[in-house]
Amino acid sequence: MSNGHTRHLTVLDLAGVVYSSGKVFDGLATGRLDTENFLRSGSLDGVTSRSDLALLEDLRDVAQFVVDSVGTPITAAYVRAVNAKITRSGALHPGQLRTADQGIGVRTRYGRHEPAVLSDTGLQRLFDESIRGDDALDDALSLFVTLARAQPFEDGNKRTALFTANGFLAGRGASLLLSIPVDDNDPGVADTFNDLLARAYVHGEAGPVKEMMRRSVILFDRTTEAKNPKETVPDRHHAEPAAEASSQATRGYVRFPELNPKNRPDPEGDPPGPPSPSPER
């Protein structure tokens, strides 16, 4: 029998979420370790621009919000609060739903995507329709794609969707987090992700982007060290790659799984072009 105790989610557990979303969606230039150090201590080592600092501060604050709000129901008000923190330094109206007269949409290589505007009631309905069963990870993936595709805000929709989905996972007590597929040595990974997300936007093809994200989940141990050092505390929430979780995951450090190019979803021979959809910031 284990003597371990449940460990609560921390901002540092979300370092991989902060880094991957900042890197892929906003061109964050600060490295992984420097991002983690910033979240741990506020260190500015490796933070080389004001824009990076503003972005990291917004992402740190929304990570703290997710941590502080574990157990809070995911409502329209929750999603608004996430967006308000994420876009505090970049949007004219943080946390406010976009309006039809703003004409805000997303340009992709498959065409422009401008979904209908939403009310608070419509936003809540999107969440309720995304949560279908007992598989928390699948529900979180559906929530991410659905919210991102709906583009309810004038800015920061993908980041808002990502942190909302992770707030849902944290509330379910899961020992995993959604991150954005990224490989510092292969920009094609992020481009493939953006391409698949654009297909979900324009053509409603959610399966491929959800599967790519499923292979990039971050695992972390929700248990503290057992009193008996010889005992191990199994984590029943670990997903299929759990056997690969290193000592980094055991001590709560994030993993950044590499995506093997031969297993990468096929972009179907699309001509080279800018990552799609275009950045929101």
Secondary structure as UniProt FT lines:
FT   HELIX           12..14
FT   HELIX           15..26
FT   HELIX           32..41
FT   TURN            45..46
FT   HELIX           50..68
FT   TURN            69..71
FT   HELIX           76..86
FT   TURN            87..90
FT   TURN            94..95
FT   HELIX           100..102
FT   STRAND          106..108
FT   TURN            109..110
FT   STRAND          111..113
FT   HELIX           120..130
FT   HELIX           136..150
FT   HELIX           157..171
FT   TURN            172..173
FT   STRAND          176..177
FT   TURN            184..185
FT   HELIX           187..203
FT   HELIX           206..214
FT   TURN            215..216
FT   STRAND          218..219
FT   TURN            229..230
FT   TURN            236..237
FT   HELIX           240..244
FT   HELIX           247..250
FT   TURN            251..252
FT   HELIX           261..263
FT   TURN            268..269
//
